[in-house]
Amino acid sequence: MGKKLVVGLLSVFLIVMIILSLQGISSAGSGGKLRGGSTIGVIEINGPISGGAGGGIMSGYTANAMELMDIIRRAADREDIKAVVLRIDSPGGSAVASQEIAMELDRLREKGKKIIVSMGDTCASGGYWIACSSDYIMANGATLTGSIGVIMQLSNLEGLYEKLGIREEVIKSGEHKDMGSVTRDMTEEERQILKDIVGDSYDQFLEQILKGRQGKITREELLEVADGRIMSGHQALELGLIDGIGNYYDALAVARETVGLPEDSPVEVLNEPDFWTSLGWKALALLSDQVQSPFYQLRYQ
């Protein structure tokens, strides 16, 4: 009886998820994937920002830099795409992946394409880094953004290893080759080396913002809030970190107005998820999942 109940509940859950996925498979605002006329392209950046080649079982549930760069390049090559709305719902992630995506967006703008950012629930840290490579940033009043800063987290399991009777022997070519090892304390010199790396990456973050928000926020004003704090979209507007308050459709309207397209101009989601990815996203939304980043990685998060 118990097994039948479990099977029945799982069957109902899967049926509901499939129905929801079929309903949501066509992105809002899309007028059909038409080519030949003037089109607004939409690129979605959802979830933690990651590097790597993608293609794994979890690649559909992160914002993979390799996949996004390819999509941005394809948008640059299409003459019918006059502007791109970048829909970001991400807490940040890999520093390098965020930088790579932003570089491609800068190249897209160099080709004359306008980029309008639409922030979702969250557009923080690495997500905000990417947003700064745009012509206009729009957020909802309650969007969580900011979190300007860099973090590197390391663990020391030396005490645990001792209790388990595990002893590691290290043969290394240089003094710092095992820097950050979980089996020993970090030396002050090593700690300073890592602090310098974090500080350099933080300076790069500041420069990205000052370049993208030129004339809208000063270095002094930025330094007052670039301490890792999060803020609402409304607060970010007051600080000059974004340009306007509005939703996805308002961002589409800004994009059309910016490039002089009519209100009924078509919209195409350039990285619309396939059926199984869409299904997986909805399943993950029901779970409390923490994505672990690779060991020894700088993160804008």
C-alpha positions as CSV (number, residue, x, y, z in Angstrom):
1,M,0.0,0.0,0.0
2,G,2.8,2.4,0.9
3,K,4.7,1.7,-2.3
4,K,1.6,2.3,-4.4
5,L,1.0,5.6,-2.7
6,V,4.6,6.8,-3.3
7,V,4.3,5.7,-7.0
8,G,1.0,7.5,-7.3
9,L,2.3,10.7,-5.8
10,L,5.4,10.6,-8.1
11,S,3.2,10.0,-11.1
12,V,1.0,13.0,-10.3
13,F,4.1,15.2,-9.6
14,L,5.6,14.3,-13.0
15,I,2.3,15.0,-14.8
16,V,1.9,18.3,-13.2
17,M,5.5,19.3,-14.0
18,I,5.1,18.3,-17.6
19,I,1.9,20.4,-17.9
20,L,3.7,23.4,-16.3
21,S,6.6,23.0,-18.6
22,L,4.4,22.9,-21.7
23,Q,2.7,26.0,-20.5
24,G,5.9,27.9,-19.9
25,I,8.0,26.6,-22.8
26,S,7.2,29.6,-24.9
27,S,8.8,32.6,-23.2
28,A,6.7,35.6,-22.4
29,G,6.8,38.5,-24.9
30,S,7.9,36.3,-27.8
31,G,6.2,37.1,-31.0
32,G,7.6,34.0,-32.7
33,K,11.0,33.3,-34.0
34,L,11.0,35.4,-37.1
35,R,13.9,36.4,-39.3
36,G,14.2,39.0,-42.0
37,G,12.6,42.0,-40.1
38,S,13.9,44.0,-37.2
39,T,13.9,41.9,-34.1
40,I,14.5,42.3,-30.4
41,G,16.7,39.4,-29.1
42,V,16.4,38.2,-25.5
43,I,19.2,36.4,-23.7
44,E,18.4,34.8,-20.4
45,I,21.0,34.5,-17.7
46,N,19.6,32.3,-14.9
47,G,21.3,30.8,-11.9
48,P,24.9,30.7,-10.7
49,I,27.4,31.9,-13.3
50,S,29.8,29.1,-14.2
51,G,32.7,28.5,-16.6
52,G,33.7,25.3,-18.3
53,A,32.5,23.7,-21.5
54,G,29.0,22.8,-20.2
55,G,27.0,19.9,-21.4
56,G,26.9,18.1,-18.1
57,I,23.7,17.1,-16.3
58,M,23.7,20.3,-14.3
59,S,24.8,22.7,-17.1
60,G,21.2,23.6,-17.9
61,Y,20.7,24.9,-14.4
62,T,23.6,27.3,-14.3
63,A,24.5,30.3,-16.5
64,N,27.3,28.7,-18.4
65,A,29.8,31.2,-19.9
66,M,30.8,29.1,-22.9
67,E,27.2,28.7,-24.0
68,L,26.3,32.4,-23.3
69,M,29.3,33.7,-25.2
70,D,28.3,31.6,-28.2
71,I,24.7,32.9,-28.1
72,I,26.0,36.5,-27.8
73,R,28.3,36.0,-30.8
74,R,25.4,34.6,-32.9
75,A,23.3,37.6,-32.0
76,A,26.1,39.9,-33.2
77,D,26.2,38.2,-36.6
78,R,22.5,38.5,-37.2
79,E,21.5,41.7,-39.0
80,D,17.9,41.4,-38.0
81,I,18.6,41.7,-34.3
82,K,18.8,45.5,-33.5
83,A,18.8,45.3,-29.7
84,V,19.2,42.6,-27.0
85,V,17.3,42.5,-23.7
86,L,19.5,40.7,-21.2
87,R,17.2,39.1,-18.6
88,I,19.4,38.4,-15.5
89,D,18.3,36.4,-12.5
90,S,21.6,35.4,-10.9
91,P,23.3,35.7,-7.5
92,G,26.7,35.8,-9.2
93,G,29.3,33.0,-9.4
94,S,32.7,32.5,-11.1
95,A,34.6,35.8,-11.5
96,V,36.3,34.6,-14.7
97,A,33.0,33.5,-16.3
98,S,31.4,36.8,-15.4
99,Q,34.2,38.7,-17.1
100,E,34.1,36.5,-20.2
101,I,30.4,37.1,-20.7
102,A,30.8,40.8,-20.2
103,M,33.6,41.0,-22.7
104,E,31.4,39.5,-25.4
105,L,28.6,41.9,-24.5
106,D,31.1,44.8,-25.0
107,R,31.9,43.5,-28.4
108,L,28.3,43.2,-29.2
109,R,27.8,46.9,-28.4
110,E,30.8,47.8,-30.5
111,K,28.9,46.3,-33.5
112,G,26.1,48.8,-32.9
113,K,23.7,46.6,-31.0
114,K,22.0,48.1,-28.0
115,I,21.8,46.1,-24.8
116,I,19.1,46.6,-22.2
117,V,19.3,44.7,-18.9
118,S,16.1,43.5,-17.1
119,M,16.8,42.3,-13.6
120,G,14.7,39.6,-12.1
121,D,14.5,38.5,-8.5
122,T,18.3,38.7,-8.1
123,C,21.1,40.4,-10.1
124,A,24.0,40.6,-7.7
125,S,27.7,40.4,-7.7
126,G,28.8,38.7,-10.9
127,G,25.3,39.3,-12.3
128,Y,25.8,43.0,-11.7
129,W,29.3,42.8,-13.3
130,I,27.6,41.5,-16.4
131,A,24.8,44.1,-16.2
132,C,27.3,46.9,-16.4
133,S,28.2,45.9,-19.9
134,S,25.0,47.4,-21.2
135,D,23.4,50.6,-22.3
136,Y,20.5,50.7,-19.8
137,I,19.8,48.8,-16.6
138,M,16.2,48.2,-15.4
139,A,15.3,46.5,-12.2
140,N,12.1,45.9,-10.2
141,G,11.8,47.8,-7.0
142,A,12.3,44.7,-4.9
143,T,15.1,43.1,-7.0
144,L,18.1,42.2,-4.9
145,T,21.2,43.6,-6.5
146,G,24.6,45.0,-5.5
147,S,26.8,42.6,-3.5
148,I,29.8,44.3,-5.1
149,G,32.9,42.4,-3.9
150,V,35.0,39.3,-4.2
151,I,35.2,36.2,-2.0
152,M,37.5,33.3,-1.7
153,Q,36.7,30.6,0.8
154,L,39.0,27.8,2.0
155,S,38.5,25.1,4.6
156,N,40.9,23.7,7.2
157,L,40.2,20.1,8.0
158,E,43.4,19.4,9.9
159,G,41.7,18.7,13.2
160,L,39.2,16.3,11.5
161,Y,42.0,14.5,9.7
162,E,43.8,14.0,13.0
163,K,40.7,12.5,14.6
164,L,40.3,10.1,11.7
165,G,43.9,9.1,11.7
166,I,44.6,10.5,8.3
167,R,48.1,11.9,7.6
168,E,49.0,13.6,4.3
169,E,52.5,13.7,3.0
170,V,53.3,16.4,0.5
171,I,56.3,16.6,-1.9
172,K,56.3,20.0,-3.6
173,S,58.5,22.0,-5.9
174,G,58.1,25.2,-4.1
175,E,57.1,26.7,-0.7
176,H,53.6,27.8,-1.8
177,K,52.7,24.9,-4.1
178,D,50.2,23.5,-1.6
179,M,48.9,26.9,-0.5
180,G,45.3,26.5,0.6
181,S,45.6,22.9,1.5
182,V,42.9,21.6,3.8
183,T,45.4,19.6,5.8
184,R,47.3,22.5,7.4
185,D,47.1,26.1,8.6
186,M,47.8,28.8,6.1
187,T,50.9,30.9,6.8
188,E,50.7,34.7,7.1
189,E,52.6,35.0,3.8
190,E,50.2,32.8,2.0
191,R,47.3,34.6,3.5
192,Q,48.7,37.9,2.2
193,I,49.2,36.4,-1.3
194,L,45.5,35.4,-1.5
195,K,44.4,38.8,0.0
196,D,46.3,40.5,-2.8
197,I,44.6,38.4,-5.5
198,V,41.2,39.2,-4.0
199,G,42.1,42.8,-3.8
200,D,43.2,42.9,-7.4
201,S,40.0,41.3,-8.5
202,Y,38.0,43.7,-6.4
203,D,39.7,46.6,-8.1
204,Q,38.8,45.1,-11.5
205,F,35.2,45.0,-10.3
206,L,35.2,48.7,-9.4
207,E,36.7,49.6,-12.8
208,Q,34.0,47.6,-14.6
209,I,31.3,49.5,-12.7
210,L,32.8,52.9,-13.2
211,K,33.2,52.2,-17.0
212,G,29.7,50.9,-17.3
213,R,28.1,53.6,-15.1
214,Q,30.3,56.5,-16.3
215,G,28.8,59.8,-15.3
216,K,26.2,58.2,-13.1
217,I,28.2,57.3,-10.0
218,T,31.6,58.6,-8.8
219,R,34.4,56.4,-7.4
220,E,33.8,57.9,-3.9
221,E,30.1,57.2,-4.1
222,L,30.7,53.7,-5.3
223,L,33.3,52.9,-2.5
224,E,30.7,53.8,0.1
225,V,28.5,50.8,-1.0
226,A,31.0,48.4,-2.6
227,D,31.4,46.5,0.6
228,G,29.5,43.4,-0.3
229,R,26.1,44.6,0.8
230,I,22.9,43.8,-1.1
231,M,20.3,46.4,-1.9
232,S,16.9,46.7,-3.5
233,G,16.3,47.9,-7.0
234,H,14.9,51.1,-5.6
235,Q,18.0,51.8,-3.5
236,A,20.2,51.0,-6.5
237,L,18.4,53.6,-8.6
238,E,18.9,56.2,-5.9
239,L,22.6,55.4,-5.9
240,G,23.0,55.5,-9.7
241,L,23.7,51.8,-10.0
242,I,20.7,51.3,-12.4
243,D,18.7,53.5,-14.7
244,G,15.1,52.7,-14.1
245,I,12.4,50.7,-12.3
246,G,10.3,48.4,-14.4
247,N,9.6,44.8,-15.4
248,Y,10.6,42.6,-18.4
249,Y,8.0,44.2,-20.7
250,D,9.2,47.7,-19.7
251,A,12.7,46.7,-20.7
252,L,11.4,45.5,-24.0
253,A,9.7,48.9,-24.5
254,V,13.0,50.7,-23.7
255,A,14.8,48.4,-26.2
256,R,12.3,49.2,-28.9
257,E,12.4,52.9,-28.2
258,T,16.2,53.0,-28.1
259,V,16.5,51.5,-31.7
260,G,13.3,53.0,-33.0
261,L,11.2,49.9,-33.5
262,P,7.4,49.8,-33.3
263,E,5.5,48.3,-30.4
264,D,4.6,45.2,-32.3
265,S,8.1,44.3,-33.4
266,P,8.9,40.6,-32.9
267,V,10.8,39.3,-29.9
268,E,13.0,36.2,-30.0
269,V,14.4,34.4,-27.0
270,L,17.8,33.3,-28.2
271,N,18.6,30.7,-25.6
272,E,15.1,29.4,-24.8
273,P,15.4,26.2,-22.8
274,D,14.4,22.9,-24.3
275,F,11.6,20.8,-22.7
276,W,13.8,18.8,-20.3
277,T,15.8,21.9,-19.1
278,S,12.5,23.7,-18.5
279,L,11.2,20.8,-16.6
280,G,14.3,20.6,-14.6
281,W,14.2,24.3,-13.7
282,K,10.7,23.9,-12.3
283,A,11.7,20.8,-10.3
284,L,14.7,22.6,-8.9
285,A,12.5,25.6,-7.9
286,L,10.8,23.2,-5.4
287,L,14.1,22.2,-3.8
288,S,16.5,24.1,-1.5
289,D,19.7,23.5,-3.4
290,Q,23.1,25.1,-2.8
291,V,25.5,24.9,-5.7
292,Q,29.1,24.3,-4.6
293,S,31.8,26.2,-6.5
294,P,35.1,24.5,-7.4
295,F,37.9,24.6,-4.8
296,Y,40.2,27.6,-4.9
297,Q,38.0,29.8,-7.2
298,L,37.4,33.6,-7.0
299,R,33.7,34.3,-7.0
300,Y,31.7,37.5,-7.5
301,Q,29.0,36.3,-5.1
